[in-house]
Amino acid sequence: VAARVEDLAASAASAAAGAEEAEPRVLFLIGHSVGCQTIIRFLSLPSTTSLLFPSPPSSPRLKLGGCLCVAAWFAIVDPWAAIAPWCTEPIDDAAVRATLGRAGAPLRVLLSDN
């Protein structure tokens, strides 16, 4: 779990490093299945807050434009070994909501029953 979230954090930091100082890059996060959890967990990190909302206030390098989660899930009735950590490690929902709210960014989830 942590390795996947760290990969996303590193990619976001790399995008921020390449942004122009006067104009932040707009970041849209799109995930499928377990990738949705990666996004949600990334949004809960203090380092993500620092990346999106630098302190002291300066020109942010990234602006969160929104998140799209396709076939997101957060629990599995009978998880197999590789997926079990994704089902048991807690997510700081309040931190996720705070990050999305502060960024003014929507989170959309696409689900299907077929």
C-alpha positions in Angstrom: 0.0 0.0 0.0 2.6 2.5 1.1 4.8 1.9 -2.0 1.9 2.6 -4.4 1.0 5.8 -2.5 4.6 6.9 -2.4 4.9 6.3 -6.2 1.9 8.6 -6.8 3.3 11.2 -4.4 6.7 11.1 -6.2 4.9 11.6 -9.6 3.0 14.6 -8.2 6.1 16.1 -6.8 7.9 15.7 -10.1 5.0 17.4 -11.9 5.2 20.2 -9.4 8.9 20.6 -9.9 8.5 21.1 -13.6 5.7 23.7 -13.3 6.2 27.4 -14.0 6.3 29.6 -10.9 3.6 31.9 -12.2 1.3 29.2 -13.5 0.6 26.0 -11.5 0.0 22.7 -13.3 -3.5 21.4 -13.0 -3.5 17.9 -11.6 -6.3 15.5 -12.4 -6.1 12.1 -10.7 -7.8 9.1 -12.4 -7.8 5.7 -10.9 -9.3 2.3 -11.5 -10.1 -0.3 -8.8 -7.2 -0.3 -6.2 -5.8 2.8 -8.0 -8.8 4.7 -6.5 -7.6 3.8 -3.0 -4.1 5.0 -4.0 -5.6 8.4 -4.9 -7.6 8.6 -1.7 -4.7 7.6 0.5 -2.5 10.1 -1.4 -5.0 12.9 -0.7 -4.8 12.1 3.1 -1.1 12.6 3.3 0.4 15.7 5.1 3.0 15.9 2.3 0.1 16.2 -0.3 -1.3 19.1 1.7 2.2 20.7 1.7 2.5 20.2 -2.0 -0.9 21.7 -2.9 -0.9 24.4 -0.2 2.7 25.5 0.5 3.4 27.3 3.7 4.4 30.1 3.9 2.0 30.9 1.1 3.8 31.1 -2.2 2.9 30.3 -5.7 1.7 26.7 -5.6 3.2 24.5 -8.3 0.2 22.2 -8.5 -3.6 22.8 -8.5 -5.8 19.8 -7.9 -8.4 19.9 -10.7 -10.3 16.9 -9.6 -10.4 13.1 -9.1 -12.1 10.4 -11.1 -12.4 6.9 -9.5 -13.6 4.1 -11.8 -14.9 0.9 -10.1 -13.7 2.1 -6.7 -14.0 -0.3 -3.8 -13.0 -0.1 -0.1 -13.9 -3.6 1.2 -14.0 -7.1 -0.1 -15.9 -9.9 1.5 -13.2 -12.5 1.1 -9.9 -10.7 0.3 -6.9 -12.6 -1.0 -3.4 -12.1 0.5 -2.2 -9.5 -2.0 -5.3 -7.3 -1.6 -5.8 -7.7 2.2 -3.7 -4.7 3.2 -5.8 -2.4 1.1 -8.8 -3.6 3.1 -7.3 -3.3 6.6 -5.1 -0.3 6.6 -7.2 2.7 7.7 -7.8 5.8 5.6 -8.0 9.3 7.1 -11.3 10.3 5.5 -11.4 13.7 7.3 -8.0 14.6 5.8 -9.2 13.5 2.3 -12.3 15.7 2.6 -10.3 18.6 3.9 -7.8 18.4 1.0 -10.6 18.2 -1.6 -12.6 21.0 0.1 -9.6 23.3 0.4 -8.6 22.6 -3.2 -12.2 23.1 -4.4 -11.8 19.9 -6.4 -14.5 17.4 -7.1 -14.2 13.7 -6.6 -16.4 11.5 -8.9 -16.9 7.8 -8.6 -18.1 5.7 -11.5 -19.7 2.4 -10.5 -21.5 -0.3 -12.4 -23.5 -3.4 -11.5 -22.5 -5.4 -14.6 
